[in-house]
Amino acid sequence: MAAAVATYNQTNIELTKNVIKKVQNEASANPRKPLGIIPFKTKAFAVVATQVDDVGDETYGIIAPPNCLLGDLYITFTDMDSHVSPTLEVRLQAQTAGGTETVLSAATTIGAAATTVAMQNSSKFSDVSSQYLGFEVTGAAATFAAGTFTMFGYFIVGTENKGYAKFN
């Protein structure tokens, strides 16, 4: 096994940046309009062995818009550990451009069937402005099987004074 790696799905991150630009343009054109809730769902991303073969491997699918809270985040995985007793465990997380990570869920085993990992309640309304969202491997796969993951959830976009209420 190699050292842990971080994978960024640049194509979807670029698409997300285009959505962010539209949101920013909307805000500039109508600064009094609250921006509110923006749901998202990604395409299915392919996962290769090097993304889940070591504890600490990280994979990020999207980048959050600026001035936003994370309302909800789910990642659905196909079976990526074909061993009789799967050992692949992941947790959801956010990461700043500087590398600071925020854990968004408990470690969850990706079993022999499709599994959805949900953000923990205590992470709801976390400020993830301009951060990468994805997962980190906390238990490496026993027998890797090619798979995919899809991300969905929603952002609350705006500022504390315009667009969202701060929850403590």
N, C-alpha and C positions, 0 to 999 in steps of 0.2 A: 504494500500500500504506500502511496505517495503522501506527501504533506498535504494538509488541508488547502483547498482552493476556494476562491470566490468567483462566481459566475454572474455576469450581468447580461440580461437579455436586451441588448442594445436596440434592436428593432422596435420592440414594444416600448422601451423607455423613450425612444425618439417620438413614437406616436403619442405617448402620454404628454411629452413636452409640448406637442402641437395642441393638444386639448387644453393644457395649461395656458398657452398663449391666447387661445380663444376666450378663456375665462378672464384673463387679464384685460383683453381688449373690451370685453363686455363691461368689466368693472370701470375701465377708463371712460367708456362712452356713457355710462349711467352710474355714477359713483354713489347715488343714494339707494340703488336697488340692492337688497341683500342677495347674496349669491346662493346661499342655502345648500341643499343636499345634492350631491353629484354621485349617482350610482355608477359602478364600473364592473365590467366582466372582461377578462382577458381571453385571448385565444388559448389553445392548449400548447404548452411549451414542451418540447422533447427534453428528456433527461438522459444524460449519458453516464456511464459508470463512474467517471472521475468526479461527478457532482455529488455522489452519495457513498463513496467507498471509504471515507475517513471521517471520524468525529471532527467537527469544526468546519466541514465543507459548508459553504454558504451559496445560495442561489437567490437572486433578486429578479423579480419580473417587471415591476413598475416603480415609478417615482411619484411621490405624492405632490400635489400642487402646493404652491406657497400659501401661507396663511390658512392652514386647514387643520381640522381635527379628524381623527379616524373614527368614524361611527361604527363600522364593523368591517371585519376581514375574515374571509374563509379561503382556504386553499384545498382543492380536491385533487387527490393523487390517485393514479391508477396503481395497480399492484406492481411494486418495484423491487420486491424481495420475495423470490419464489421458493425460498427455503421452507421446509416443513414447519419450523419455528422461526418466523420472521423476526429479525432484530433491528430493522431499519426504524429509527425514531427521529422525528423532526420537531422543531418548535418554530412558531412564527416570530418574525422580528423585523424591526425597522433599523436602518443604519444611515447615519449622516455621511456626507461627503468626506468628512474627516475620519470616519471609521468607528465612531461611537455607536454602540448597539443598544437597542431597547427591546427587551424580551416582551412579546405580546401574547404568548400562550405557554402552557405547560408542554413538556415533551409528550408526544403521542406516537405510538407504534403504527406504522403503515403495514397493515396485515396482508392477508392473501386475497383481498378484494379491494375495490375502490374505497378510499377513506377520505373523509373531509375533516380537516383540522380547523377549529374555530378559535377566534381571538377570545381570550379570557375576559370576563366582565370587568375586572379591575383595570384593563387596558383600554376600555371604551373611552372615547373622547380624549385620547392621547394626542398631544400636539406632534404631528409627524411632518410638519411643513418641509417640503423639498427633500424628504428622505426616501431612500430606497426601501421597498417592502418585499419580503420574501421569507425564506426559511433557512434554518441552520440544522445540520445533521448532528444529533446528540447520541445516536447509536448507529454505527455503520451497518450496511446491508450484509447479511450472511451470504446470500446468493443473489447478486444483482440481476434484475430483469428490466429491460428497456421499458420506459414508461413516460407518462406525461403529467403535468400539473396545470390546473386552471385556477385563477384567482378571481374572487368577486367580493363585493362589499359596497361601502359608500363613504364618501368624504363629506364633511361639513366645511364648506369653503366660505371665507370672509375674514373679518377681523373681529376682535371682541366688541368693538363699537359698531361695526357694520356687518351683520350677516350671521353671527352665531353667538350663542350664549355660552359662557364659560361654566362648566360643571366641575365642582370640587367634591 
